[in-house]
Amino acid sequence: MQQDPSQQPAMPPYAPYAQPVPPAPAPSGTSKAKVWGAIAAGVSAVAAVASAIAAFTNSPSAGPSAPAVPQPAPASTVGAQPPAAKPGTGAAGAGTVRWSGRVVLGLEGLDLSQVPPRTASGLGARPAAARSGSSSMMVKGTAVLWTAAEAPTAQGCKDLLATQSRKEVVVAEGDSVCLVDENSPIAVLKVTRTSYEEGSYGLIEGDLTTWNLRADR
């Protein structure tokens, strides 16, 4: 049996066609310029802050840096030699040894001003040796015994001669006697032997030291 075309089932209506969403429009040239301008402004701001920090660090208010202290160059000792002293004498400084050695003191006396001291050519020089009593020997001239426990010194003898000197001092073996004659250097004689019988008026042997120091200086 044939179906009446007018009786054919109706077709379902079509759903409306969905329109695709267009993509967001790309930024225009003006928007890109604004973005790059903002980036450049940020970089400039950072650079300005860095410049300000550097200026503050180097400014005088930040405190001056300590100046470098120059270091002296080490003194060269190559070829440096101390001044040589003359044989038998000390340096020329006051109180230093002028001469030291063994002497024999007799009636003629010694000239302390010479180096080394020499026996005088005639009588009257001081210091000189002479007999005292029946067996002792004495030193004639400006003299004084050194009685301190320490070894005699130039300044010590000078002080003793200025305050306690005598014109005659009896000495024995082992004594030390400070000596001076007018403007001669100050000296000390360490007596090692006395002889009452020898010489014209006896002899005194000893170790003599003269200093670069005088009574008037």
CORURHU-V441414 format. One record per residue. RES is the residue in three letters. SS is DSSP state (alpha for helix, beta for strand, coil for the rest). D_FIRST is the distance of its C-alpha to the first C-alpha in whole Angstrom. Layout:
{{RES,SS,D_FIRST} {RES,SS,D_FIRST}}
//
This chain:
{{MET,coil,0} {GLN,coil,4} {GLN,coil,7} {ASP,coil,9} {PRO,alpha,12} {SER,alpha,15} {GLN,alpha,13} {GLN,coil,14} {PRO,coil,17} {ALA,coil,20} {MET,coil,22} {PRO,coil,25} {PRO,coil,28} {TYR,coil,31} {ALA,coil,34} {PRO,coil,37} {TYR,coil,39} {ALA,coil,42} {GLN,coil,45} {PRO,coil,48} {VAL,coil,51} {PRO,coil,54} {PRO,coil,57} {ALA,coil,60} {PRO,coil,62} {ALA,coil,65} {PRO,coil,69} {SER,coil,70} {GLY,alpha,74} {THR,alpha,75} {SER,alpha,74} {LYS,alpha,75} {ALA,alpha,79} {LYS,alpha,79} {VAL,alpha,78} {TRP,alpha,80} {GLY,alpha,83} {ALA,alpha,83} {ILE,alpha,83} {ALA,alpha,86} {ALA,alpha,88} {GLY,alpha,87} {VAL,alpha,89} {SER,alpha,92} {ALA,alpha,92} {VAL,alpha,92} {ALA,alpha,95} {ALA,alpha,97} {VAL,alpha,97} {ALA,alpha,98} {SER,alpha,101} {ALA,alpha,102} {ILE,alpha,103} {ALA,alpha,105} {ALA,alpha,107} {PHE,alpha,108} {THR,alpha,108} {ASN,alpha,111} {SER,coil,112} {PRO,alpha,116} {SER,alpha,115} {ALA,alpha,113} {GLY,coil,116} {PRO,coil,118} {SER,coil,118} {ALA,coil,122} {PRO,coil,124} {ALA,coil,124} {VAL,coil,128} {PRO,coil,129} {GLN,coil,131} {PRO,coil,134} {ALA,coil,135} {PRO,coil,137} {ALA,coil,140} {SER,coil,141} {THR,coil,144} {VAL,coil,144} {GLY,coil,148} {ALA,coil,149} {GLN,coil,152} {PRO,coil,154} {PRO,coil,158} {ALA,coil,160} {ALA,coil,163} {LYS,coil,167} {PRO,coil,168} {GLY,coil,170} {THR,coil,169} {GLY,coil,166} {ALA,coil,163} {ALA,coil,165} {GLY,coil,163} {ALA,coil,166} {GLY,coil,166} {THR,coil,165} {VAL,beta,168} {ARG,beta,170} {TRP,beta,172} {SER,beta,173} {GLY,beta,175} {ARG,beta,178} {VAL,beta,181} {VAL,beta,185} {LEU,beta,187} {GLY,coil,191} {LEU,coil,193} {GLU,coil,192} {GLY,coil,189} {LEU,beta,185} {ASP,beta,184} {LEU,coil,180} {SER,coil,179} {GLN,coil,179} {VAL,coil,176} {PRO,coil,177} {PRO,coil,180} {ARG,beta,184} {THR,beta,187} {ALA,coil,189} {SER,coil,192} {GLY,coil,194} {LEU,coil,195} {GLY,coil,193} {ALA,coil,190} {ARG,coil,187} {PRO,coil,186} {ALA,beta,189} {ALA,beta,190} {ALA,beta,193} {ARG,beta,195} {SER,beta,195} {GLY,coil,198} {SER,coil,199} {SER,coil,195} {SER,beta,193} {MET,beta,191} {MET,beta,190} {VAL,beta,188} {LYS,beta,189} {GLY,beta,187} {THR,beta,185} {ALA,beta,183} {VAL,beta,181} {LEU,beta,180} {TRP,coil,176} {THR,coil,176} {ALA,coil,172} {ALA,coil,170} {GLU,coil,167} {ALA,coil,168} {PRO,coil,170} {THR,coil,168} {ALA,alpha,170} {GLN,alpha,169} {GLY,alpha,170} {CYS,alpha,173} {LYS,alpha,174} {ASP,alpha,173} {LEU,alpha,176} {LEU,alpha,178} {ALA,alpha,178} {THR,alpha,179} {GLN,alpha,181} {SER,coil,182} {ARG,beta,186} {LYS,beta,189} {GLU,beta,189} {VAL,beta,187} {VAL,beta,188} {VAL,beta,186} {ALA,coil,185} {GLU,coil,183} {GLY,coil,179} {ASP,coil,180} {SER,beta,178} {VAL,beta,179} {CYS,beta,178} {LEU,beta,180} {VAL,beta,180} {ASP,coil,183} {GLU,coil,183} {ASN,coil,180} {SER,coil,179} {PRO,beta,176} {ILE,beta,175} {ALA,beta,176} {VAL,beta,176} {LEU,beta,178} {LYS,beta,177} {VAL,beta,181} {THR,beta,181} {ARG,beta,184} {THR,beta,188} {SER,beta,191} {TYR,coil,194} {GLU,coil,197} {GLU,coil,195} {GLY,coil,196} {SER,coil,198} {TYR,coil,197} {GLY,coil,194} {LEU,beta,190} {ILE,beta,187} {GLU,beta,184} {GLY,beta,180} {ASP,beta,177} {LEU,beta,177} {THR,beta,174} {THR,beta,174} {TRP,beta,171} {ASN,beta,170} {LEU,beta,171} {ARG,beta,174} {ALA,coil,176} {ASP,coil,176} {ARG,coil,172}}
//
